[in-house]
């Protein structure tokens, strides 16, 4: 039995409307940031800074991960206090605490992953 063409066209239009009314996927957040679809947890890499960090703290986190990598590659004992960039960060005085906070978090993430195999 053949279906009329108008029924197929109406069904296609309805499906397209359900997929995206505003040009964004249904799981997109209102602020432009994509959110994982329901039931799906998007994991970030172990070396990616947490999204809630500000720019200075994020930079410190990245540098801390790199510091841990250098210590691991050079077979040094992991100790954030032995890293010059942690003790003497090249940031404005007002940003030093935030940078060090991010650095120590990134360094610890690197140590956990590289030295201990944690993800």
C-alpha positions in Angstrom: 0.0 0.0 0.0 1.4 3.3 -1.1 1.4 6.3 1.3 0.5 9.6 -0.2 3.5 11.9 -0.8 2.1 14.6 1.4 2.1 12.3 4.5 5.8 11.5 4.0 6.6 15.2 3.6 4.7 16.1 6.7 6.4 13.4 8.7 9.9 14.6 7.5 9.1 18.2 8.4 7.9 17.1 11.9 11.1 15.1 12.5 13.3 18.0 11.5 11.3 20.2 13.8 11.9 17.8 16.7 15.6 17.5 16.0 16.3 21.2 16.1 13.8 24.0 16.5 16.4 26.8 17.0 19.2 25.5 14.9 20.9 24.0 18.0 20.8 20.4 19.2 18.2 19.8 21.9 20.9 19.1 24.5 22.7 22.5 23.9 22.7 24.8 26.8 21.1 28.2 26.6 24.5 30.0 27.1 26.0 28.5 23.9 28.0 25.8 25.7 27.1 22.3 24.6 25.9 20.0 27.3 26.1 16.2 27.1 22.9 14.4 26.0 20.9 12.8 28.8 22.5 9.6 30.0 25.9 10.5 28.5 28.8 11.8 30.6 31.5 13.6 28.7 34.8 13.0 30.2 37.7 15.5 30.0 41.2 14.3 29.8 43.3 14.0 32.9 45.4 16.9 31.9 42.6 19.3 31.1 41.9 22.0 33.7 38.5 22.0 35.3 36.1 24.2 33.4 35.2 26.4 36.4 38.8 27.8 36.7 39.5 31.4 35.7 42.2 32.1 33.1 45.1 32.6 35.5 44.3 29.4 37.5 43.8 27.5 34.3 47.3 28.7 33.1 48.7 27.5 36.4 47.0 24.2 36.1 48.5 23.6 32.6 52.0 24.7 33.8 51.7 22.4 36.8 50.9 19.4 34.5 53.9 20.3 32.4 56.1 20.6 35.5 55.0 17.1 36.7 55.8 15.8 33.2 59.3 17.3 33.3 59.9 15.8 36.7 58.7 12.4 35.6 60.7 12.4 32.3 63.8 13.4 34.3 63.2 10.7 36.9 63.0 13.3 39.7 61.1 12.8 42.9 57.7 14.6 42.6 57.6 17.8 44.7 55.8 20.9 43.6 58.0 23.0 45.9 61.0 22.1 43.8 59.5 23.7 40.7 60.8 27.3 40.1 57.7 28.3 38.2 55.6 27.4 41.3 57.8 29.2 43.8 58.4 32.2 41.5 55.5 32.5 39.0 55.8 35.0 36.2 52.4 36.6 36.8 51.3 39.8 38.3 51.5 40.0 42.1 47.6 40.0 42.4 47.5 36.7 40.4 50.2 34.7 42.2 47.9 32.9 44.6 45.5 31.9 41.9 48.3 30.7 39.7 49.9 28.7 42.5 46.6 27.2 43.3 46.1 26.1 39.7 49.7 25.0 39.4 49.5 22.7 42.5 46.3 21.2 41.3 47.7 20.5 37.8 51.0 19.2 39.3 49.0 16.8 41.5 46.9 15.6 38.6 50.2 15.0 36.7 51.7 13.1 39.6 48.6 11.0 40.1 48.5 10.1 36.4 52.2 9.7 35.5 53.6 8.3 38.7 50.6 6.4 40.0 48.6 5.5 36.9 45.4 7.2 38.0 43.1 8.7 35.4 
